[in-house]
Amino acid sequence: MDHEVAIVGAGFSGLGIAIELKRHGLDDFVIVDQRADIGGVWLANTYPGIAVDIPSASYSFSYEPNPDWSRVFAPGAELKRYADHCADKYGLRPHLRLGTRVERARWDEAARLWRLATPSGEITARFLITANGVLHQPKRPDIPGLDDFAGKVMHTAEWDASHDLSGRRVGLIGTGASALQVIPRIAAEVGRLHVYQRTAIWVAPKPDFRVPRPVRRLFRAVPATQRAVRAVTNAVVELFLVTGITQNRRYPFVVRVIERVCRAHLRRQVPDPELRRALTPTYGFGCKRPSMSSTYYPAFLRGNVELVTAGIERITPKGVRTADGREQEFDTLILGTGFKVIEPDNLPPYPITGRDGVDLGEHWARERYHAYEGTSVPQAPNLWMLMGPYSFTGYSWFGMIEYQSTHVLRCLTEARRRGATRVQVRQEADDRFFRDMLRRAKGTAFYNNNCASSNSYYFDASGDAPLLRPTSTLQALRRSRRFRLDDYSFTR
């Protein structure tokens, strides 16, 4: 056996669980990632305007605050530097095995360990922790003719900084969270920009501004001040996003207030009623990933920017032809079409074969996506996922990492105490948790706020919404500390 624990993914999830392993005295682990560096999405995504979409004070580990965020909503490059800082401070570099793609993971029942197949050879580990996230496989739109386009094509998650957009005719497909950040940044640079919108997005005003140096010095000198700011931002996000969405049936007025704020924001920034109508969502807030921007709407007021709402019929060698018969010619096509999310080849992102030869992706496709406390399944002993079905609480990625890490470390610590080589969640515990999630989901915005027309990645092929855990972050954290260890079987 090569290692006691193998972690797949060197983004913040992988770094976070690695830090917790070291804190608990489990030093025999490896962090495997297919990229040449750490950082996950903050390494891969470098498009113009990339930044966090929740306040920076909340977007960090609670035990490792960063007093040096330059803005209320930090730009992407600062998140990459924060990842490097965490890896260095907590001594994670020696555990990294970068440039190594996991092609398959297979549970070996006889040896009671996981076998990871990589191009450079097999890695074996007693315990496997997947920290791949979900927003890491760019999704190309299923539009006829895309491969025939003669100009430059690039996805926002695969940005080519060497491609100069100055003066070019650009078509951008999609109006999701990434496009919302890209469009204002390139609108002044390109010659012409046509934005193809399938579904309008809810946009709230974004109070983004530089954090003054005296404030940053105060955060560094008196960390309690930054913790207080974090507590406030956490509470605001938890109230308006988590509570409003996950408890929509009980507190519908929360989402109604947000919708009024968003509509007022749109009215203030877009005086043209026809354009305003085209930019107004036809579904309720919360059905799709909510976004914030104070520069998105004004971009459409520029003379060189046009919003196109007619459906795309096909991509031609020269440009885009829409269902109304119009064809626009472009030099460059930008795909702001997001990522694969709840799909068999993304969750999990590589084949995972558990006990009795069960393929986890195929199992979920048949039996619906669910995992005990969002992290483990009976079909795969000694495996925990840091982004399993019903795991993300919605207020901060780091909140999810920390409560999931607490769950995993309780299991690993107990396994060590008992000398167990096999840890498996019981089927009845998994079934009980899934029933609870389905019951709670009935009260969310997903099923109470006219989501049918939203084209949301929150929903899977079964009509479930397993990406988001329908509880508060505090409830999830409390459960990670108090779940019954007897929900697992620990065997030698």
Secondary structure, 3 states (H helix, E strand, C coil): CCEEEEEECCCHHHHHHHHHHHHCCCCCEEEECCCCCCCCHHHHCCCCCCECCCCHHHCCCCCCCCCCCCECCCEHHHHHHHHHHHHHHCCCHHHEECCCCCCEEEEECCCCEEEEEECCEEEEEEEEEECCCCCCCECCCCCCCHHHCCCEEEEHHHCCCCCCCCCCEEEEECCCHHHHHHHHHHHCCCCEEEEECCCCCCEECCCCCECCHHHHHHHHHCHHHHHHHHHHHHHHHHHHHHHHHHCCCCCHHHHHHHHHHHHHHHHHHCCCHHHHHHCCCCCCCCCCCCEECCCHHHHCCCCCEEEECCCEEEECCCEEEECCCCEEECCEEEECCCECCCCCCCCCCCCEECHHHCEHHHHHHHHCCCCECCCECCCCCCEEECCCCCCECCCCHHHHHHHHHHHHHHHHHHHHHHCCCEEEECHHHHHHHHHHHHHHHCCCHHHCCCCCCCCCCCCCCCCCCCCECCCCHHHHHHHHHHCCHHHEEEEC
